[in-house]
Each structure stands twice: as structure tokens, then as C-alpha cells.
Amino acid sequence: MTTTEDYAAYIAGLPRVIAGAAALFRDAAGRVLLVEPNYREGWALPGGTIESDEGETPRQGARRETAEEIGLDRALGRLLAVDWVPGTTRPPLVAYLYDGGVLTEDDFKAIRLQEEELLSWRLVPREELTTHLPGALGRRVLAALDALTDGSGAVELENGRRVG
């Protein structure tokens, strides 16, 4: 018979994975909204870690993080990409990317940055995305933009590259 302690030990011994979720917002010209974190180099999408220990889903996490980071609390569109990103200095990451839609001038005026985490925001055209978002994140955003353009379903990625 399995005891509560046996089950707890089993769960404690399972591999760890970080789960994150973000939103892909664009302007009418197709430029992508990026944010500049103050806790690391480079740029990112509005989003962050899913509070899975609190029962939060990836979609809920993306919406909460977006509201916290840029002050826009809105329902998100469809799932665009799921990316498995191996880690060397951290556990692997599974990243969910949702369609945030096209923002209006009034939406951009309403952006209020979370000063504890973000320095600035900017709109970046597709051809400059991998300059601001190197590696898996840049590839993930490009794959998501392709999924939006071609109307396909969500794309499965490994380290930002399509699989399957």
C-alpha cells in the first residue's frame, strides 16, 4: 500500500521544469511590442513565470503578467506557440506564447510599465526582432508571427525551432 509519505517522496524526486507564458502584441504596421527588463540584459515579450503552484494556467499567467508588466489587462487570443527550451544553468523551460492582438494608439498611451522590473518598451519590426531577441525567444516570436500570417494552428517548437 502506498502511503502519503511515499507519494510525497515520489513527487519530490520528479524532474523540475519552469513554465512561462507571454503575449505577442503588435501595432497596425505589424511591429511587435517588446519590453526591457531591468534584471537581465536584452529585451523580452510581456510575460513571465506561470504561478502553477497557485493553480494558475498558462493563459491566466500570460494575462496576469501582461497586466502587471504593462498595465493592459485583456483577454488573450489563441495559443500561437509552445516551446521546449533546454537549460544548462536552470531547469528546462516550457514557454507558451499567446496572441495579444493589434493594439491601438490609445492602448499604447495606456501602457504603464511595472517599474520594479521594466525599464522601457518599444515597437520592433519583424526584420529587427532577432537583434533584440536572440536565440530561442527570437525564433519563437518569428514562428508565432508565421502562424498568425498563415492561419495555421499553434506551432510546436524545441529551442525556438519547429518540430514535427
Buried (B, 14 or more C-beta within 10 A) or exposed (E): EEEEEEEEEEEEEEEEEBBBBBBBBBBEEEBBBBBBBEEEEEBBBBBBEBBEEEEBBBBBBBBBBBBBBBEBEBEBEEBBBBBBBEEEEEEBBBBBBBBBBEBEEEBBEEBEBBEEBBEEBEBBEBEEBBEBBEEBBBBBBBBBBBBBEEEEEBBBBBBBEBEE
